[in-house]
Amino acid sequence: MISKKDENYVYYLVAQNLKRIRKQKGLTQSQLAEISTYSSGFIMNIESNKYLQTFSLGTVWKLAEVLDVDIREFFVPIKDKIT
């Protein structure tokens, strides 16, 4: 479990919101990879709860663009068992 006080929490937050947004758009990880030109492994690693995949703010911007959402959607607080 990752703490909100941990600097890596932002990666977890973005990852959970990415998964939510992707599913709301009806896309698989492979489909998102194809339209974003990132590898499916990279998308899978970002969304993984077992692996911490770091990424740039530019990556978040690009994902927001291809998913047609405001970049702030990736930073919406999530309801989870986080300390």
C-alpha positions in Angstrom: 0.0 0.0 0.0 1.3 3.4 -0.9 1.0 6.4 1.3 -0.3 9.8 0.1 2.8 11.2 1.7 5.1 9.2 -0.6 6.3 11.1 -3.6 5.4 8.0 -5.7 1.7 8.4 -4.8 1.3 10.7 -7.9 2.2 7.8 -10.2 -0.4 5.6 -8.4 -3.0 8.3 -8.6 -2.4 8.9 -12.4 -2.4 5.2 -13.0 -5.7 4.5 -11.3 -7.3 7.4 -13.1 -5.8 6.3 -16.4 -7.4 2.9 -15.9 -10.7 4.4 -15.0 -10.7 6.8 -18.0 -9.6 4.1 -20.4 -12.3 1.8 -19.4 -14.9 4.6 -19.5 -13.9 5.1 -23.1 -14.3 1.4 -23.8 -10.6 0.9 -24.7 -8.3 -2.0 -24.0 -4.7 -1.4 -23.0 -3.7 -2.5 -26.5 -6.1 -0.1 -28.1 -4.8 2.8 -26.0 -1.3 1.8 -26.8 -2.0 1.8 -30.5 -3.7 5.3 -30.5 -1.0 6.8 -28.2 1.9 5.2 -30.0 3.2 3.9 -26.6 3.8 0.2 -26.2 1.1 -2.0 -24.7 3.7 -3.1 -22.1 4.2 0.5 -21.1 0.5 1.1 -20.7 0.2 -2.2 -18.8 3.1 -1.2 -16.5 1.6 2.2 -15.8 -1.7 0.7 -14.7 -0.1 -2.2 -12.7 -0.6 -2.2 -9.0 2.4 -4.4 -8.6 5.0 -2.4 -10.5 5.9 1.2 -10.2 6.3 2.6 -13.8 7.4 6.2 -13.8 6.5 8.5 -16.7 6.8 12.1 -17.6 4.3 14.9 -17.4 4.5 14.9 -21.2 3.2 11.3 -21.2 0.2 12.4 -19.1 -0.5 15.3 -21.5 -0.3 13.0 -24.5 -2.6 10.4 -22.9 -5.1 13.2 -22.0 -5.0 14.3 -25.7 -5.6 10.9 -27.2 -8.3 10.1 -24.6 -9.9 13.5 -25.2 -10.0 14.5 -21.5 -8.8 17.4 -19.5 -5.3 16.6 -18.0 -6.7 17.4 -14.6 -8.8 14.2 -14.8 -5.6 12.2 -14.1 -5.2 14.0 -10.7 -8.7 13.5 -9.4 -8.6 12.1 -5.9 -9.5 8.4 -5.7 -11.5 6.6 -3.1 -9.1 3.8 -2.0 -7.6 2.4 1.1 -4.6 4.8 1.0 -3.0 6.1 4.2 
